[in-house]
Amino acid sequence: MDEQRVRGSGRPHGPRWLSRWGVRGGWDDQPGTRLPWRSTLAVTVLVLLGSNFAAHAQAGDRAQLDVFARVLLLVASGLLLFRQRHPVPVVFGTAAAAMVYLGAGYPYGPVFLTVALACFSAVVAGHRKAAWAALGMLWAGHVLVAHWLYRWLPPSRDAGTSWGQELVIAAWVVAIVAVSELARTKREQWARERAERAQAARRRADAERLRIARELHDVLAHSLSVINVQAGVGLALLDADPEQARTALTTIKSASKEALGDVRQVLDTLRTPGSAPRAPAPGLDRLPELVEQAARAGLTVEIEGESPPLPPGTDLAAFRIVQEALTNVVRHSGSRHARVRLDHTGGALRLRVDDDGPATGDEAGGSGNGLAGMRERAASLGGTIEAGPRPDGGFEVLAVLPSRVEEDR
């Protein structure tokens, strides 16, 4: 029970001294990491063969390799098998094995390679203090052996090491740390770049979902408002005036067909992302269609001014803003007359849609989603939207959109 409670608590359950060096998960820091046995085997062979060559080259100056020396070399190399799962114990273990190896008077050689690889793995894994401490322990142990303990340690004829050689070893230690830190920095940079790319992809996906939601809302809200009004007219006149009811049903059929076409166009962009749409995006050139649809719903729309040439994005936004504003008049205003004014001055299109009211419900001017969609469209182009009740009654929507077309191709 105690063991299960410790494992389930999510707290480190390894030796406490490891936490001082930044080990967060104890001995099972990375349980899913595969053991690098191939590279470890290659390093082991290299260390054993290289140490034999070093023993022949340093014969007479250092002690010859024996069983204990080869055991130390195997231990130092074998620990590298766990350098990814347990980098802190491995870096200390290889440093201790190398220190005992040198203290026993065995020849200098590839044993330092095991310490270098263990230090590299520890630094890259984020355990920098542990790697520095292990290298510092190895260098301090070598100084102690080379300048004091050598009198009592084998080989008996060994002499003290010059401080110049100690500087070479210190430079070797600094080089290991520098290379390890460079690798760690590069790895963190790559991780940040991957995270930034993933975040940018999520932002693009969110923006695309928002755009599609806006398009669907504008298309469906307008068409369904017309259908709702005409359905009410048809039901009211079904017995009293069948001909007028037939006209209402014809309007419902036309509006639903147009809505289905617009929805299909939006969904086609989802099925084949990046492909050109089958039909051009609507613009202010389709204002007469909006006027005709509003007339079928019993709303008379007066158009003042002409639209200048607009970039496709601005043209679509202007059309959707007029569409949403007229939809809100049909749904939420008691007025049966609305005005759309177009004014192009100073490189900006001023688009005003208003009615004389009064409001027929609490949501005068429209619901929050419609107004929010209009503001989002305007803001995405660097424009603004102002919407609210008029002082003399009714509701007004004023959009200011940039209308400059880029001339540089």
C-alpha positions in Angstrom: 0.0 0.0 0.0 2.8 2.4 0.9 4.5 1.8 -2.4 1.3 2.3 -4.4 0.6 5.5 -2.5 4.0 6.9 -3.3 3.7 6.0 -7.0 0.2 7.5 -7.2 1.2 10.7 -5.5 3.2 12.0 -8.5 6.1 12.9 -6.3 9.7 12.0 -6.9 10.5 8.6 -5.3 14.2 8.3 -6.1 17.1 9.1 -3.8 16.7 12.5 -2.3 20.2 13.7 -3.2 19.3 13.5 -6.9 16.7 16.3 -6.5 19.5 18.7 -5.7 20.7 18.3 -9.3 17.3 18.8 -10.9 16.1 15.2 -11.2 12.3 15.5 -11.1 11.2 11.9 -11.7 13.7 9.8 -9.6 15.1 6.7 -11.3 12.2 6.4 -13.7 12.7 9.9 -15.3 12.1 8.6 -18.8 10.7 5.1 -18.6 9.7 5.0 -22.3 13.2 5.7 -23.7 14.8 2.9 -25.6 18.3 1.8 -24.4 21.0 2.9 -26.9 22.7 -0.4 -26.8 24.3 -0.1 -30.4 26.1 3.1 -29.7 27.1 1.9 -26.2 28.5 -1.3 -27.7 30.5 0.7 -30.2 31.9 3.0 -27.5 32.8 0.0 -25.3 34.8 -1.6 -28.1 36.5 1.7 -28.9 37.4 2.3 -25.2 38.8 -1.2 -24.7 40.9 -1.2 -27.9 42.0 2.4 -27.5 43.1 1.7 -23.9 45.2 -1.2 -25.1 47.0 1.0 -27.6 47.5 3.6 -24.9 48.9 1.0 -22.6 51.5 0.1 -25.2 52.4 3.7 -25.9 52.7 4.6 -22.2 54.5 1.4 -21.2 57.0 2.1 -18.4 55.3 5.3 -17.4 51.9 4.0 -16.3 50.7 0.7 -14.9 49.7 -2.0 -17.3 46.1 -3.0 -17.9 44.9 -5.8 -15.7 41.6 -7.4 -14.9 40.6 -4.6 -12.5 41.4 -1.9 -15.2 39.3 -3.7 -17.7 36.4 -4.0 -15.3 36.6 -0.2 -14.6 36.6 0.4 -18.4 33.6 -1.9 -18.8 31.7 -0.3 -16.0 32.3 3.2 -17.3 31.3 2.2 -20.8 28.3 0.1 -19.7 26.8 2.9 -17.7 26.3 4.8 -21.0 23.5 2.3 -21.7 21.4 4.2 -19.2 22.5 7.7 -20.1 19.1 8.7 -21.5 17.0 7.3 -18.7 19.2 8.2 -15.8 21.6 10.9 -16.9 22.6 12.1 -13.4 23.7 8.7 -11.9 25.4 7.9 -15.2 27.5 11.1 -15.3 28.6 10.7 -11.7 29.2 6.9 -12.2 31.4 7.4 -15.2 33.4 10.2 -13.5 33.9 8.1 -10.5 35.1 5.1 -12.6 37.5 7.3 -14.5 38.8 8.8 -11.3 39.5 5.4 -9.8 41.1 4.3 -13.1 43.5 7.2 -13.1 44.1 6.9 -9.4 45.2 3.3 -9.9 47.9 4.5 -12.3 46.5 3.1 -15.4 47.3 4.8 -18.7 45.5 7.9 -20.0 43.2 7.0 -22.9 39.6 6.8 -24.2 38.2 6.4 -20.6 37.6 10.1 -20.8 35.3 9.5 -23.8 32.8 7.8 -21.5 32.8 10.9 -19.2 32.4 13.2 -22.1 29.3 11.3 -23.5 27.7 11.1 -20.1 28.2 14.8 -19.5 26.8 15.6 -23.0 23.7 13.5 -22.3 23.2 15.1 -18.8 23.5 18.7 -20.1 21.2 18.0 -23.1 18.6 16.5 -20.8 18.7 19.6 -18.6 20.8 18.4 -15.7 23.6 21.0 -16.1 24.6 21.3 -12.5 25.0 17.6 -12.2 27.3 17.5 -15.3 29.4 20.4 -14.1 29.7 18.9 -10.6 30.8 15.5 -12.0 33.4 17.0 -14.2 34.6 19.2 -11.4 34.9 16.2 -9.2 36.9 14.3 -11.8 39.3 17.2 -12.3 39.7 17.8 -8.6 40.4 14.1 -8.0 43.0 14.2 -10.8 44.7 17.2 -9.2 44.7 15.5 -5.9 46.2 12.3 -7.3 48.7 13.9 -9.6 50.2 16.4 -7.1 49.9 14.6 -3.7 48.6 11.1 -3.6 50.8 9.8 -6.4 53.5 9.1 -3.8 51.4 6.3 -2.3 49.6 5.1 -5.4 50.8 2.8 -8.2 53.0 2.9 -10.2 55.8 3.3 -7.6 58.0 5.1 -10.0 55.4 7.6 -10.9 56.2 11.3 -10.6 54.0 14.4 -10.1 52.2 16.0 -13.0 53.1 19.5 -14.1 50.6 22.2 -13.8 50.8 22.7 -17.5 49.2 19.3 -18.0 46.5 20.2 -15.5 45.7 23.2 -17.7 45.4 20.9 -20.7 42.9 18.7 -18.7 41.0 21.8 -17.6 40.8 23.0 -21.2 39.5 19.5 -22.1 36.8 19.8 -19.4 35.8 23.2 -20.5 35.5 22.0 -24.1 33.2 19.2 -23.1 31.0 21.6 -21.2 31.0 24.1 -24.1 30.0 21.5 -26.7 27.3 20.1 -24.4 25.9 23.5 -23.7 25.8 24.3 -27.4 23.9 21.1 -28.1 21.5 21.9 -25.3 20.9 25.4 -26.7 20.3 24.1 -30.2 17.9 21.5 -28.9 15.9 24.1 -26.9 15.9 26.4 -29.9 14.5 23.6 -32.1 11.9 22.8 -29.5 10.9 26.5 -29.4 10.6 26.6 -33.1 8.5 23.5 -33.2 6.2 24.9 -30.6 6.0 28.2 -32.4 5.1 26.4 -35.7 2.5 24.4 -33.9 1.0 27.5 -32.2 1.0 29.3 -35.6 -0.8 26.4 -37.2 -3.4 26.4 -34.3 -3.9 30.1 -34.8 -4.4 29.7 -38.6 -6.9 26.8 -37.9 -8.8 29.0 -35.3 -8.9 31.9 -37.8 -10.2 29.6 -40.5 -12.9 28.2 -38.3 -13.9 31.7 -37.3 -14.1 32.7 -40.9 -16.2 29.7 -41.8 -18.5 30.2 -38.8 -18.9 33.9 -39.8 -19.8 33.0 -43.4 -22.3 30.3 -42.3 -23.9 32.6 -39.8 -24.3 35.4 -42.4 -25.7 33.1 -45.1 -28.0 31.2 -42.9 -29.2 34.1 -40.7 -30.3 36.1 -43.8 -31.9 33.3 -45.7 -33.6 31.8 -42.7 -35.0 35.2 -41.7 -36.6 35.6 -45.2 -37.9 32.0 -45.0 -39.3 32.6 -41.6 -41.2 35.8 -42.6 -42.5 34.2 -45.8 -43.6 31.1 -44.0 -45.6 33.2 -41.6 -47.2 35.1 -44.5 -48.0 31.8 -46.2 -49.6 30.3 -43.2 -51.7 33.4 -42.5 -53.0 33.7 -46.1 -53.2 30.0 -47.0 -57.0 30.0 -46.8 -57.8 33.7 -47.3 -55.5 34.4 -50.3 -54.1 31.2 -51.8 -52.3 33.2 -54.6 -50.4 35.3 -52.1 -49.6 32.2 -50.1 -48.2 30.6 -53.3 -46.0 33.7 -53.8 -44.7 33.3 -50.3 -43.9 29.6 -50.9 -42.1 30.6 -54.1 -40.0 33.1 -52.2 -39.2 30.4 -49.6 -38.0 28.0 -52.4 -35.8 30.7 -53.9 -34.3 31.7 -50.6 -33.6 28.2 -49.5 -32.0 27.3 -52.9 -29.7 30.3 -52.7 -28.8 29.5 -49.1 -28.0 25.9 -50.1 -25.7 27.2 -52.8 -23.9 29.6 -50.5 -23.5 26.9 -47.8 -22.2 24.4 -50.4 -19.6 27.0 -51.6 -18.4 27.4 -48.0 -18.2 23.7 -47.4 -16.3 23.1 -50.6 -13.5 25.2 -49.2 -13.3 22.7 -46.3 -13.3 19.6 -48.5 -10.6 20.9 -50.8 -8.5 23.4 -48.8 -6.4 25.7 -50.9 -8.4 25.2 -54.1 -10.2 28.0 -55.9 -13.9 28.3 -55.2 -16.3 27.3 -57.9 -18.1 30.6 -57.8 -16.8 34.1 -57.1 -17.3 35.5 -53.6 -20.2 37.8 -53.4 -19.6 41.6 -53.4 -21.5 44.9 -53.5 -22.4 44.2 -57.1 -25.0 41.8 -55.7 -26.8 44.5 -53.7 -29.8 44.4 -56.1 -30.3 40.7 -55.1 -30.3 41.7 -51.4 -32.9 44.4 -52.2 -35.0 41.9 -54.0 -34.8 39.3 -51.2 -35.7 42.0 -48.6 -38.7 43.1 -50.8 -39.9 39.5 -50.7 -39.8 39.7 -46.9 -41.8 43.0 -47.0 -38.9 45.4 -46.5 -38.3 48.2 -48.9 -34.6 49.1 -49.3 -33.3 52.4 -50.7 -29.7 52.4 -52.1 -27.8 55.7 -52.2 -24.4 56.1 -53.7 -22.2 53.7 -55.8 -19.6 51.3 -54.7 -16.0 51.9 -55.9 -13.6 49.2 -57.1 -12.7 47.2 -53.9 -10.3 44.5 -53.0 -12.0 41.1 -52.9 -11.8 40.8 -49.1 -13.2 44.3 -48.6 -16.0 43.7 -51.2 -17.0 40.5 -49.4 -17.0 42.1 -46.0 -19.1 45.0 -47.2 -21.6 42.7 -48.7 -21.9 40.6 -45.6 -22.2 43.6 -43.4 -25.1 45.0 -45.5 -26.7 41.5 -45.6 -26.5 41.1 -41.8 -27.8 44.6 -41.2 -30.8 44.1 -43.4 -31.5 40.7 -41.8 -31.5 42.4 -38.4 -34.0 45.0 -39.7 -36.3 42.2 -41.0 -36.1 40.3 -37.7 -35.9 43.0 -35.1 -37.4 46.2 -36.4 -41.0 47.2 -36.9 -40.0 49.5 -39.8 -40.6 48.2 -43.4 -38.2 50.7 -44.9 -34.4 50.8 -44.7 -31.6 52.8 -46.3 -28.1 51.8 -47.5 -25.7 54.6 -48.1 -22.3 54.2 -49.8 -19.8 57.0 -49.6 -16.2 56.7 -50.8 -13.9 59.4 -49.5 -10.2 59.5 -48.4 -9.4 55.9 -49.4 -12.2 54.5 -47.2 -15.7 53.2 -47.9 -18.3 54.5 -45.4 -21.2 52.1 -45.4 -24.3 53.1 -43.5 -27.5 51.0 -43.0 -30.4 52.4 -41.0 -34.1 52.1 -40.4 -36.8 54.1 -38.7 -37.8 51.5 -36.1 -39.3 51.0 -33.7 -37.7 47.8 -32.3 -40.0 44.8 -32.0 -38.0 43.1 -29.2 -35.3 43.4 -26.6 -32.6 42.6 -29.2 -33.0 45.8 -31.2 -30.5 45.9 -34.0 -29.7 42.2 -33.9 -28.2 39.6 -31.6 -24.7 39.6 -30.3 -23.4 37.1 -32.8 -24.4 39.1 -35.8 -22.9 42.4 -34.6 -19.8 40.6 -33.3 -19.4 39.0 -36.8 -19.6 42.4 -38.4 -17.0 43.9 -36.1 -14.7 41.0 -36.7 -14.9 41.4 -40.4 -14.2 45.1 -40.2 -11.3 44.7 -37.7 -9.7 42.0 -39.9 -9.4 44.6 -42.7 -8.3 47.5 -40.4 -11.8 49.0 -40.4 -14.4 49.9 -37.7 -18.0 49.3 -37.0 -20.4 51.5 -35.0 -23.9 50.2 -34.3 -26.6 51.5 -32.0 -30.0 53.2 -31.7 -30.6 56.5 -33.5 -31.6 59.5 -31.5 -34.8 59.9 -33.5 -35.6 56.2 -33.3 -34.6 53.2 -35.4 -31.2 51.6 -35.6 -28.0 52.5 -37.5 -25.0 50.5 -38.5 -21.9 52.5 -39.8 -19.0 50.6 -41.2 -15.7 52.3 -42.3 -13.6 50.0 -44.5 -10.3 50.6 -46.3 -10.9 50.7 -50.0 -7.4 51.1 -51.6 -6.6 48.5 -54.2 -2.9 47.5 -54.3 -1.4 48.7 -57.6 2.0 47.0 -57.3 1.9 43.6 -58.9 
